[in-house]
């Protein structure tokens, strides 16, 4: 079984410098790079199974977006926004493609927030994104779901032991769909850490909630318009994945996405809400078949 290498890259925000950690799988000399980016409170480890399945074809790069996991926290949480994340990813892509024999391009797999980052990056002129997988996200974000996420991520919840924390993660993640006990254990252990007092907490900066709380209806409308403009500017081959029961990406929005912009292929994962985890072989096969073209 392939082992990941832990690395980091220095990035910049208006508040100063920060280091973004990432896991790298596969041949470090492979010019074919797949970047996998997680959801708002998740981490690079979410892609361990997908990376192991694809690292024979790609060098798979899985960052902990700033403020999560092994990455540093921003000095000013107001910058926990998609434009900052896109800037960080430009720095990361430049690092992992520097000196390669390829054209500096990458393939991109983004779950939820990672999909939004991928959309905005793919829309830029001279974008390095050559193929794009968007996992259960789109330009229209259900405001009830966004509010639910904002409230959830800002709660300073501590657990007396790992089992209590794992039970909580499993409860709040039921929309991920059916998983084995072993899969739930990993999904929990990836995002829980033990603090100096022996309690267990979620492995991200609670300041992530600040930008959510600052969103007004007017700002939400502007953000939606900007995301549709980004979507319409994407020209690379694109796969759109939707959880059949998703409350964040509606079926109607997915259908509209298929009629404009990159006009992606749409795959709906039955019995799953927000968002498919791609830890199982059937879901991994959906991504592999699109990315590798067979």
N, C-alpha and C positions, 0 to 999 in steps of 0.2 A: 504494500500500500504506500502510495506517495505521501511524503511528509511536507508540511508547509514551512516556509521560511518567514520569520517575522522581521519586518523592516519598517522604516518610517521615512517620511519626507517633510521638510520644513515648508510651511505655507504662511501666508500673510493675511491679516484682516486689518481694518482701520484702527483696531485697538492694539495691534502688535503682532508678533510672530507666534506661531503654534506648530506643534508637530502632529502630523496625522499618521497613525500606524496603519500598516496593511499586511495581509498575509499573501504570500506568493507561492503558487503551486506549479509544478512542471519544470521543464527544462529552462533554466534561466537564460539560455541563448536563443530560445524560440522567438522569432519575430512576430508570431501570431499571438496577440494578446486579447484576452477576454476580461473585461472589468465588470465585477459584480458588486452592486451597491444595495444595501439593506434598507429597511423601513425605519421610521422615526425613532423608535426606542430599541431597535435590534442592533446587531453587531456583525462583523465580518464572518464570525464562526457559523452564521446561518447557512453559509454556502459550502460548508465542508464536503457534503455529499456531492453536490453539483460539481465542485472543483475536482474532486477525486475522479468523477466520471469523465471529465473533459480535459484533464491536464495532460493526457497523452496527445491531444491535438493542439492545445493552447498553453501558453503561460497564463495562468488564471490569477488575477490580482483582485483581492477583496479588501477594501479599506474599511476601517472603523471611522465613519464620518465624525468630524471634530465634535467633541462633547460626549462621545460614546466610547465604551470599551477601553482599549489601550491608548486611545488618542488623548491629547491634552484638551483641557476645557478652554473656551474662549474667555478672555479677560472681560469682555462686555457681551452678555447674553443676547443683547438686541441684534447681534449679527448671526444668530442661529436662523438663517434664512437661505432659501434656494440660491440666490445670487452668490452668497459666500461659499456655499457648497460647490457650485459650479466652478468658481475660481480655484478652489482647492483641487478639484478634479483635473482642471487644466494643468496645474502644476504636477499632479501625480502622473497623468498621461505623458507629459514631457519627460518625466523621470524614467518611466518604464519602457518608453520607446526610443530613448536617446541612444544613438549608435547602432540601432538595429538595422538589418538589411531591408526591412519593410518600408512602407511609405509613411510611417508615423501614425497609422490608423489603428483603431481598436474596434472590437465588438463589445456590445454593452448589454448587460442584464440588470434591470433595476426593479426592485420590489417597492411598491408604494412610494415613499419619499425618494428612493433611489431611481424610480421611474420618472418622477418629475425632474430630477437632476439630469437624467439622460435625455429627456425631451428637450429641455432648454439647451443643453450642450449640443445635441444633434441639430438644433435649429440654427446654430451660429454659422456664419459664412466661414468656409474652410474648416468646418468641424472635423475632428478626428474620428467621429463615430461612423463606421461603415455598415454595421448591422445593429439593430436595436430590438431588444425585447422589453416590453413594458408590462409589468406584472401588477394588475389590479389597481390602476390609477388612471386618471384622465384630467382634462382641463376643468371639468365641472366636479366640484367636491361637495358632497352632501353636507350642508351646514350642521345638521344634527350630529353626523358622524365626526366632523371636525371638532365640534364642541366637546363631544365625548372623549376624543383623543386628548384634547388640550387639558381637560380636567384630570384625566388619568395620569398624564405624564408629570403633572406638577405636584402630585401628592407625595409627601415624604413618608413613605411606608417602610417600616422596618420589621424584620421577622426574627424570632428568637433562635430559629435553626433553619437549616437548608430546606428541610421537608416542608415547613410552613411557607417558605418563600416559593418553593416549587408548586405547591398546591395553589397559591395565589396566581402564579404565572399561568398555570393550566386553566384556571377559572376565567381569567380575563382574556385568554387566547382561544376560547372555544370556537371562534369563527374560523380558525385555521383548518378546521375539519378534523376527521378521525385520524388519530395517531396511536402508535403503540405506547406502552408505558416507558419503554426505553427511549423512544423518540421524544416524548414529553420531558423526560429527565434531561436530555441534551438541550432541548429548547429552553429549559429553565436554567440549567447550569451555565449556559452561554451568557446569560444576562444578569446573573446574581453574583455578588461578591461579598466577602465578609469584612466588616470594618474593624477598627482597632479595639472596639468594645465587644467584639464577638458576635454582633448582630449581623444579619444579612440584609443587603439592600440591592436595589436595581443599579446596574452598572452604567449610569449616565448622569449628566449634569441636570439637576432639576430646573436650572435656568432655561432649558429648552422650551418650557411652557410660556416664557415671557412673550415671545412674538405671537403665539396663539392668542393670548389674552388681549393683545393690542389690535387684533383684526376687527375692523368695523364692517358693517354691511357694504359701505361704499368701497372700502379697500378690497373686500372679497370680490366685488364686481369687477374692479380694475384688474385684480389678479387673474380672474377667470378669462377676461378679454386677452390679457397678455399670454396666457397659456394656450388659448386657441390660436393666437397669432404664431406662437412657437410651433404648435402642432402643424399648422398649415405650411410652415417653412421647411419641414422635414422632408427629405427626398430619399433617404437610404431605405433599404428593405427593412420592414418592421413587422414584428409579431406582437399582437395585443392579447394578453391573457386576462381572463376575468373569472373570479370565483362566482359560481352560479348564484350564490346567496349573498353576494357582496352588498354592503350598505354604503360603500364609498364610491364605487364605480357602478352606476346603474346600467341596465341593459340598453336603455335608450341612448345614454351617452356613448356607450361602446359602439352602437350602431352608427351614430353620427360620426364618430371617429373613423369608422371604416369607409365612410363616404367622402372623406376629405383628407387633406394633408398627404401622408405617405400611403393612405388607403391600405392599412395593414391586413394581414390575415388575422382572424379572431378565433381563439380557442377558449371555450368555457369549461372550467373544471367542475364537474357535478358534485354536489354535496358539500361544497366549500364556500365560505364567505370571504372576508378580507383578512388575510390574503393567502393564496396557495403558497406553501412553504418550499416546494421543490426539494424535499428530502427523500421522496420515494421514486422508485424507478419509472413509474408511468408518467409522472410529471417531468422528471429529468429528460425522458425521451422526447417530450414535446419541445423542450428547449434545444436539445441536441440535434433533432431532425431539422429544425429551422436554421440554427447557427451553422451547421456543417453541410446543409444542403442535401441531406438524404434521409 
